Amino acid sequence: MGITMTVVVIDGRGRLTIPSELQVRDTKATLIPAGPFMIVIPLPTHPIEASGGWLATKLSRKDLKVLAEKEARRDAVKRAKRRKQL
């Protein structure tokens, strides 16, 4: 059975050391703040190849970007209204 949870220390410069048992070396990761905790997701070196067939789309990158920006704007407005900022 592998490691299910571990405690790490974040130093004064904001660095943390990931235990070697988790086998995360020489890679980039995305850090997602989620309220009182953070989620760390290692990123594949070659994301397009790693996605395999599950990321198939007929839209261009430009179209995907426009779609993502529209959705982000819609989400931001929804949150602002919920917080009574609009």
Residue frames relative to the residue before (quaternion, step in Angstrom):
aa qw qx qy qz dx dy dz
M 1.0000 0.0000 0.0000 0.0000 0.00 0.00 0.00
G 0.3827 -0.7470 0.5034 0.2051 3.60 -0.84 0.97
I 0.6821 -0.4498 0.3700 0.4421 3.50 -1.34 -0.07
T 0.2195 -0.7859 0.5635 0.1290 3.57 -0.82 0.92
M 0.7940 -0.0278 0.0281 0.6066 3.57 1.13 -0.59
T 0.0044 -0.7883 0.6152 -0.0039 3.54 -1.10 0.66
V 0.3345 -0.7109 0.5791 0.2177 3.56 -1.20 0.53
V 0.0784 -0.7883 0.6096 0.0266 3.57 -0.89 0.96
V 0.3666 -0.7017 0.5655 0.2312 3.54 -1.28 0.45
I 0.2390 -0.7377 0.6138 0.1481 3.55 -0.97 0.88
D 0.3306 -0.7769 0.5002 0.1920 3.58 -0.62 1.11
G 0.7513 -0.4258 0.2831 0.4171 3.56 -1.34 0.09
R 0.6860 0.4510 -0.2807 0.4971 3.58 1.22 -0.39
G 0.5912 -0.6100 0.3550 0.3903 3.59 1.27 0.17
R 0.5191 0.6368 -0.4183 0.3874 3.60 1.24 0.24
L 0.0861 -0.7667 0.6308 0.0829 3.52 -1.18 0.59
T 0.3286 -0.7273 0.5691 0.1981 3.53 -1.19 0.60
I 0.2553 -0.7599 0.5834 0.1303 3.54 -0.76 1.10
P 0.5107 -0.6645 0.4433 0.3179 3.62 -0.78 0.96
S 0.5668 -0.6373 0.4103 0.3230 3.58 -1.00 0.87
E 0.5639 0.6142 -0.3893 0.3915 3.61 1.13 -0.52
L 0.6515 0.5224 -0.3154 0.4508 3.59 1.15 -0.52
Q 0.2969 -0.8172 0.4558 0.1904 3.58 1.33 -0.09
V 0.4231 0.6475 -0.5094 0.3771 3.55 0.80 1.06
R 0.2237 0.7752 -0.5516 0.2118 3.57 -0.16 1.32
D 0.8582 0.0997 -0.0791 0.4973 3.53 -1.23 0.61
T 0.5702 0.5561 -0.4035 0.4504 3.54 0.81 1.00
K 0.4082 -0.6475 0.5673 0.3038 3.53 -1.30 0.19
A 0.1137 -0.7775 0.6147 0.0677 3.53 -1.24 0.46
T 0.3391 -0.6934 0.5843 0.2505 3.52 -1.23 0.41
L 0.2257 -0.7658 0.5947 0.0950 3.53 -1.02 0.88
I 0.0972 -0.8173 0.5679 0.0040 3.56 -0.56 1.19
P 0.2918 -0.7428 0.5704 0.1944 3.61 -0.57 1.10
A 0.0070 -0.7985 0.6001 -0.0467 3.57 -0.82 1.02
G 0.7750 -0.2754 0.1424 0.5507 3.54 0.37 1.26
P 0.8380 -0.1726 0.1253 0.5023 3.59 -0.79 -0.97
F 0.7430 0.3265 -0.2257 0.5389 3.63 1.21 0.05
M 0.3323 -0.7276 0.5637 0.2062 3.59 -1.32 0.11
I 0.2626 -0.7344 0.6075 0.1507 3.52 -1.19 0.68
V 0.1459 -0.7782 0.6073 0.0651 3.58 -0.84 1.01
I 0.0328 -0.7978 0.6017 -0.0213 3.55 -0.73 1.12
P 0.3460 -0.7331 0.5434 0.2181 3.61 -0.55 1.12
L 0.2966 -0.7573 0.5588 0.1621 3.57 -1.01 0.85
P 0.4678 -0.6669 0.4883 0.3130 3.61 -0.92 0.77
T 0.5936 -0.5848 0.4228 0.3562 3.57 -1.15 0.66
H 0.7788 0.1377 -0.0553 0.6095 3.56 1.01 -0.87
P 0.2049 -0.8504 0.4688 0.1223 3.60 0.24 1.25
I 0.6234 0.5438 -0.3593 0.4319 3.62 0.97 -0.69
E 0.6827 0.4685 -0.2849 0.4830 3.57 0.90 -0.93
A 0.6570 0.5266 -0.3074 0.4434 3.59 1.00 -0.83
S 0.6205 0.5679 -0.3499 0.4124 3.58 1.11 -0.58
G 0.2661 -0.7904 0.5144 0.1996 3.57 1.19 -0.41
G 0.7831 -0.3267 0.2406 0.4713 3.57 -0.97 -0.80
W 0.5589 0.6524 -0.3915 0.3298 3.60 1.17 -0.34
L 0.7036 0.4457 -0.2703 0.4829 3.61 1.22 -0.25
A 0.2997 0.7834 -0.4981 0.2200 3.57 1.21 0.38
T 0.1265 0.7704 -0.6155 0.1078 3.57 -1.00 0.92
K 0.3894 -0.7081 0.5358 0.2449 3.53 -1.19 0.50
L 0.5470 0.6145 -0.3973 0.4066 3.58 1.30 -0.07
S 0.4684 -0.6522 0.5119 0.3052 3.56 -1.14 0.64
R 0.6755 -0.4680 0.3617 0.4402 3.58 -1.26 0.21
K 0.6353 0.5399 -0.3261 0.4456 3.55 1.00 -0.86
D 0.6628 0.4991 -0.2979 0.4721 3.59 0.94 -0.89
L 0.6453 0.5152 -0.3179 0.4660 3.58 1.00 -0.83
K 0.6416 0.5241 -0.3219 0.4583 3.58 1.02 -0.82
V 0.6456 0.5113 -0.3176 0.4700 3.59 0.93 -0.90
L 0.6527 0.5162 -0.3048 0.4633 3.58 0.94 -0.89
A 0.6678 0.4962 -0.2959 0.4693 3.61 0.93 -0.90
E 0.6588 0.5046 -0.3160 0.4600 3.61 0.96 -0.81
K 0.6211 0.5294 -0.3390 0.4681 3.61 1.02 -0.75
E 0.6746 0.4917 -0.2898 0.4682 3.56 0.91 -0.95
A 0.6390 0.5209 -0.3246 0.4636 3.60 1.01 -0.77
R 0.6410 0.5149 -0.3216 0.4697 3.59 0.99 -0.82
R 0.6514 0.5204 -0.3048 0.4605 3.55 0.93 -0.96
D 0.6608 0.5039 -0.2934 0.4726 3.58 0.99 -0.87
A 0.6485 0.5215 -0.3161 0.4556 3.62 0.97 -0.84
V 0.6535 0.4991 -0.3098 0.4773 3.59 0.98 -0.85
K 0.6326 0.5345 -0.3273 0.4549 3.58 0.97 -0.86
R 0.6757 0.4845 -0.2921 0.4727 3.60 0.93 -0.89
A 0.6467 0.5232 -0.3210 0.4528 3.58 0.95 -0.86
K 0.6513 0.4976 -0.3190 0.4759 3.60 0.98 -0.79
R 0.6453 0.5230 -0.3236 0.4531 3.56 0.97 -0.81
R 0.7133 0.4168 -0.2344 0.5125 3.58 1.12 -0.72
K 0.4178 -0.7383 0.4254 0.3154 3.54 1.39 0.12
Q 0.3708 0.7151 -0.4928 0.3290 3.55 1.04 0.92
L 0.7188 0.3287 -0.2257 0.5695 3.58 1.30 -0.14
